[in-house]
Structures are given as structure tokens and as C-alpha cells.
Amino acid sequence: MLMQTMPLPQATESDDDAGLARRAACADVSAFEQLYRRHHRRVHGVIVRLVGQAGTRAEDLTQEAFVRAWQALPAFRFESAVSTWLHRLAVNTALMEMRARRSRPWPEEDDDALETVATPDTAGHAVLGRDLERAVASLPPRARAVLVLHDVEGWKHEEIAGELGMAVGSSKAQLHRARGLLRARIGEMA
């Protein structure tokens, strides 16, 4: 009776995400599909930026990240926003791929595929230009990972070093290398 007289507070997107995540954790497939629709572009974008591939491998990794999310949802403690958790899961999925492929060459992907990728940064700012995306994608894998994690995702060198299994000084050196290569490649494109 009290609920009928009191107006319900407006739900925010994060509240909706939490509710959807709780339902999905109880095996509600439609709730998980809604989470997927809301967040797949952002998850795919961070994966593309980290692994430098906009083709089928990035799609596979995006799907892998969401499979992991589905499996991990029952243990999710709601200590952070669902979007933050999904983003971190995507970063971890991409980093695991990079570790697995560290010694193998990267397959060439079609540059035109980069045009179809929605890649807003973590703050939801403007989409990176196509030339910049291509230049970042062309960087060596570890240099690209350090650049994206530091300059785009806002990680500290200590976090990057721990996640990529390198010394803090190596992280700083890779960032310096990546920025230099990026300047040179953007200069070539101009």
C-alpha cells in the first residue's frame, strides 16, 4: 500500500545494469542479452585497441569476454559498476590473448575493418580518427598494449608492468617507443 502512494525513483543506467546483471546471474538469458547489447561496442573497441585487430579475431575475443562474463556473473560482488567490470574483463581477455601470442606473428587484417569499429574511449569521448586507429593498430603488440593501457585506459606504469609481466622501467620505455613510432606513422600518413 505504501508503495502505491510513493513515486518510484528513476532508475539510472548503472541501476539497470545491476538489475540486469542480478537477473543474468540467475540464468536469465534475456537480461544477459540486454547487457550484451548495451556494452558490446565498448568491449569490442577496447579489445581492438589492445590487440590491433578489427577482424574476426577481435570478434572472437569479444565473444570470449562475454562468455567469461556469463560464467563469472554468479560470483560478481557488485563492488564496482557492471560496465567497469565488463571493461576490465575485456582488457584481461585481450591481455591473455597477447600473452598467448607473444612469440607468434600477428596475422594481417583488412584495414577497412577498422572503419566499422565503434571505439569510444573509457570516458565516452569522441571516436579516435581512422588514421590514428590504423597507426595504433600498426604498433608492435607490447608497445601498443602499453600505449593503450596508459594513454587511453589511464593505467599507471606499475599496473601495466604487473599485468604484462615486465619491469616498470620497461613499461615506461615501451610507452616512449610507442609514442615515437606513433608520431612517425602519423607523420607518414599526413
Steps between C-alpha positions, in 0.01 A plus 500: 500500500783739586667426165188610316510849651876558471651575160769258394846653452618522141741220418836600362681301236735356763199397711354334195833326436511373859144369476572336167820348640315360801239346272766368263688348796184296560519368141266757343622493141292798388655717774846396387410577139403852608834544676674375187313747278587788733868425537625297201627803304709627790635151576581442133664843473742445786588155367572641153717775646700252706550219250500720190267279302154606391414182313371166610757453779377813679143375456602164644666667797192716559286188505751332730482797739122473515514123550732563794261766629208255482703242692625750760175688564385275787817596691482874415492696828367832364791692657539688172269594217410218264642703209833538683509129574425409137763744377764351729398151392546607136845643575599177676372291207707706255810484722469122530482481120811714473689280746398187309611649168815671628735281298277455193463756222177698476285419197434784262145637512312712252546872578145568384373303799618781726236727348219292650632497855336727756782600734405761755758537773422411859354843575269481199686774312515534124597211281865479405567598141540225246863594428586497869326163544702356213822646637432355847406162349831491310712530816686195634272309741669584832556864409136526388378336821700739719387803298132401514507403868687816603374772266150376422400293803686711757697222667817575697833347397501280810163349399611451141827340607320259731239408241744456211775335706767764442700743708362850561796641306414276206144629505629857487743411220226327300274805540779728378563265206130480415454877507804549274380238252150649509632850425704362209210301357254786530757725331524249213121506461482880488 
